[in-house]
């Protein structure tokens, strides 16, 4: 394993340079935990009173700036991918899934180890860990019939890349330009910021959720630059769920989509096709499109994650932004793993908000060559 770790570390030093394109204490009590890993980056973990009982010593991460948050999310994602590629080096591509699983068990390989190491370094329980634990329970309870995507814990509105950096309440602290703490709390439709270490307000959100009429000057919907003159004033909060689909003058032009679908690939195997499109809100500096394929297998006591050769592809047949925006070359990812992701990112420019129309942007998902499913990211239709 030491030799394997060396090659993984070497691969990570290269991947770190690449872009994504190619899981009750007193009200005034808080503790900070520093460690050698945190000091060079300015990242540290701490314990705050957010109204939720803690499972770990620390229940929130603190980042010195937004760029460090983004870079850390990308680096961990690169490490996860590099670990899988490293362990697959030299593996016979014809090795059966059973033999492959036996091999990984024999060497003690865990593809989530980069995340685990990061979380343990900060004694932090992440949203990633929380979702994974709930997902394993949910899978074990599934039968032969149709699975309800709305109940799958993995179908969370927070994307995979940010989950290791947020707590189970989808919270993180990122300092502003003068070093003051800003609490970011994410919801299904967007995020809200809390200043002046107002933990009482944070507890209120965790206890009661969003108010019926939140302060629009602080709430940042996903998929739009909320203070851009292009959109004018925000629509009423009660109508917000429909707003990301407004698409300017074209009612058929949409942004910020997410689709999750399950397909049988055998009597005891399934894949999940996940297709996402995220335009930029103030928190994010990149528009991102993702196709993800996950693989499941049935065991004696229910379903679980499995490992096999799976593929996720992204392809567009015209420019985004309803036919007049940026394009990209098809992205194909195939590997032997429990999940594979094909991702395209583009830098954000305020005057440019990519959207899609019907029959333009597709994600392709398959296990080996047995089952191939093509999903339209506009409406989730299976081609």
Helices and strands as residue ranges (DSSP letters): H 2-15, E 31-33, H 36-41, E 44-47, E 60-63, H 66-88, H 97-107, H 113-121, H 127-140, G 149-151, H 160-163, E 171-175, E 181-186, E 190-194, H 199-208, E 219-221, G 237-239, H 240-243, E 257-266, E 269-278, E 286-299, E 302-305, E 308-316, H 320-323, E 331-337, E 339-347, E 361-367, E 371-376
